[in-house]
């Protein structure tokens, strides 16, 4: 990892030109095996994984036992056989990239064995960290058997819970090892892995029996924030103590020469010394940073984890700000996949809070920015947005097509790309729900629940349960929906999923309301309890929905009179309809306008009533002819977008 | 102790707890509402806290003249009003925990917060908590999510190397932030304060100012005419919020001016004297949940901005000191260069040393003789140590504080979007959104600053490593043990850092208007980000950290000022009641008019949660025509909607004539509409210790007479009552004589049932009002 990042400290360069040089070297000095490793790194850098694998293998074939690395992560180098385990580590990571978790784990286990034999502590620490990443990203089923055999041979029951427990132990072990070896970077990346784990998993005491065993099964956001993410930032000030020569001589000169055309770069090489000009002091800030890129990358990714954490915990402003911190300060040092990810996050944020128009125009820019390499993230985002919009517009045929596309993106292997698979079938269920095929929708959701349960993905479980409640609500079976909503609520509470909890409360309020008007007060109380969350951090859709239900609650309540206090209902309806219109959510907008027209009718304000009913009509028409809208869509119809992608 | 023989055959009420001498005369005394603690202010403005057994817990002297004092309803803090208009909160809780060893904890009575909300002396304070009865109706309870997601908020960083006295002060402040900010467990309460200029301020939890009104601004319409009345020269005497926080009774002295709508007529002074005023503060009662939320978030945000401000100044100071010592060390190189008649700068000399072209004698002499290896090491330790310290401050204080601010602002933004509830209290959506943006920018700026700081620190240490190596080489010593250096970084250092200091410029508040040059790439990136939902104000890249902080702070101020003005506007006058005339001269403090306001649950009515107000005051002798010696009691001043609907005015009053030979030294309303009176004998010769007595009368049994609410001109309500005044009979009441001449204040605690009386000759006597003396006497016999 370190090697790779060292390598990336330099500027980017064309693949082909470099390859020519490498080939020439190979020809001239066949005994110089490092060239193969360099080639491997080049391929890796350009995401040519097959080429990378080939070169790595070649490097092994030539260099086992002879030596070839001399930049090893450990300062104290012992001559001899130590390269083998490093190579294994690299190979394991590659296998992992290809989505062969089994092979990767085998290789890594071998790497652990060899590095134990060679007492190469730092390589062991790196390997452990890699195994952690591997096992946390792959589901349990594919790896638990392997882990069981390699770490505690007695444990053969591969339940997912047990697997999580093991992963936790492993993470802690890796962290401790890295800390004792003072590998600051590894410590930071281990902390990040730990944060990711803690984000999604309830903290269970490893030994939980006896009267004093804590029974509080909740995630612990404070530790995520304090111990993992904040301490990760200390890396910036501590990396110096790890190894003093992290910068490569010459890198700066290259940067200066590259920047010669720009005034900033030229200022270094210019002859006059600019003594005493205070305005020059800030040219320093403009210099290429002397902090190693790998450090910046790690610190930057801690901001990405933060952004994700706040998306989960529900703080829209912090999620956005953390993404922006990353995009402003760390984009230059980050890997392109991270950069694509942060753009995807920002676009997602735009879509939920400002509607599709802004999001799609931003998406277009992003697509130009990230051409080949990180297409998956952006592509995924595009499909998500398109699907969402199709659902809102009521273009179900397109929606179905899109969520099938989404499903294709996931790897066919079981246990790999779980997130993507879950997302795809979730969207499938929602599409079916929108098409009023309740039975099919609930079938999909049920099987989805089973999948999440199998892989112990509790956070996803909460949203699946909420979806089930939604399905029951729409199918007119509110009583059946209630337990699902409540279950989802309790999941949310123990995982601190505040935003999801708020939306569960909104659904719950809807369910109560649909049980009868005598529950309106209860629904309203529930709704108002969730309002600070919904309004502060919920997207347009959730906000509009909550307001619409609020209005409905008021209208249903027996001792509320429209004539006396119409403002409160009209205000809610106005805001709801505005937000639905931004989202082009025709069905709900129509409902809001319908209610508005009714209220105006009762108040005797005929002009406003006509206006509202016109809007109602407009949305109903749009809902009935979804195709028309797609066609008049700016310059890039969806069908074309799909073709282009394929 | 008991000298009066005539009393011994009766039951002597009020068990005397003790009679102790005191060091100096007390001017204010208040009992803790929850515990048996007495807070006193002496004539020389010291605050003393005593236990019930007169054990002293602590004494502090704020250094300014204290004009008022009151307890927080939970009894864990006191608010002190000062002559300069400041209200400061002092903690008492910390010292209480040291039960056995008082005075051992120096932190007792520490200052939690001070708020300068007045411009004139704060003469009265009243801290009222929402009553529990009202709690049932509104079930909306909001959660403060911050403690769930964040570790405890960062505190103000310590200034290193500061002597202990100051450091302990910082230490004290640390806990206070946490204690005060953590108001989620508290019941909603409001501190209300009045000053000599007629201003009344309100603050939630005593820390978040939420409103300010001035009685001069009010005008009261005169019934049956187009005239209105307003006030001049008003000075507040007493404020008291009702238990449901919906109404405020104000007693003040001032001139009542009558003015007509027609401008031609001159204003006419209708009367100067003591008036009562009822203000409608129902916004506090009705919007308490919203206000609680707002105050909680906003006061926390204000605390954290203080943390940031302190962090910035600590960092600025430390860095400046370190860099100064660096440049002091290196300044001799300049002189050496001129001494050697070289026409170059130190940077050039160093550069040529780096390039290996030549080593000029000046540099040689400087490095080997002037600075030396030890010198380099010392400077390196100093500068790099400061750099590390700065990084620590950013990590532990600045960054977390900025992050929590951003989080809390996000929460507030959610509230501000709930227009139907929060617009009423003035939480403005656009202002809060703007503040949220600013707090986000602050986070980005902190990150940028951190990067600059880190690389500066790294460059310094790289430069020093190089210098060490050079020295070794020049002295022809082996140098392979030294840390390696990067020569390119040395070039950058000499070019940009040797005699410039970007870190200081980013931190220094005096250079905030200095635009920072951002590199084009970042600029471009930030501009690109705008369409991805980034900050639309891309100019922030050109601001220094200090400037960004200033802007953030001002945006917060703007956002929080809105609720303040909105609430202030919602407080309006309901009724005005002229009580009695006063001689036009302002009263000196020596003859302060004793007065007391209290609210009692009205059990005569069937409905619960109905409070009746009692105002009790001594009428100055010169105010009435017959120079009599009276106290007045007014009840039902507060408007009760229910009573008004039932169509009867509740305003009633009675004038009570004091027994002959006594005048009222002080009075206080006690529980169940009882009044505790402290009477002084008038016939005392100056040599004798004097005689006085304390008595309790049941006010609701007095012959109250209805008083009309309408303001008829220049008629003092008390004059009407003079004919029907009741005479106080000493025989029938609970009375106890005190063998001293007594002075105000009389401190009575309704919740604890105790009273403290101060004698003119520096004695304090504490009585238990609920117990009679004879039991003790019997046991003694």
Interface residues (C-beta under 8 A of the other chain):
Chain A: X221 X222 X225 X226 X230 X233 X234 X236 X237 X240 X244 X245 X247 X249 X250 X251 X252 X253 X262 X264 X267 X268 X273 X274 X275 X276 X278 X279 X280 X281 X282 X283 X284 X285 X286 X287 X289 X290 X291 X313 X315 X316 X317 X318 X320 X321 X322 X324 X325 X327 X328 X329 X331 X332 X343 X346 X347 X349 X350 X353 X354 X358 X361 X362 X365 X366 X496 X498 X525 X528 X529 X531 X532 X533 X534 X535 X536 X537 X543 X568 X571 X572
Chain B: X139 X140 X141 X142 X145 X148 X149 X150 X151 X293 X345 X347 X348 X388 X391 X392 X395 X399 X400 X403 X406 X407 X409 X410 X411 X413 X414 X415 X417 X418 X419 X420 X436 X439 X440 X443 X444 X447 X448 X450 X451 X452 X454 X455 X456 X457 X458 X459 X461 X462 X483 X484 X486 X487 X488 X489 X491 X492 X495 X496 X497 X499 X500 X501 X502 X505 X514 X516 X517 X518 X519 X520 X521 X522 X525 X526 X528 X529 X531 X532 X533 X534 X535
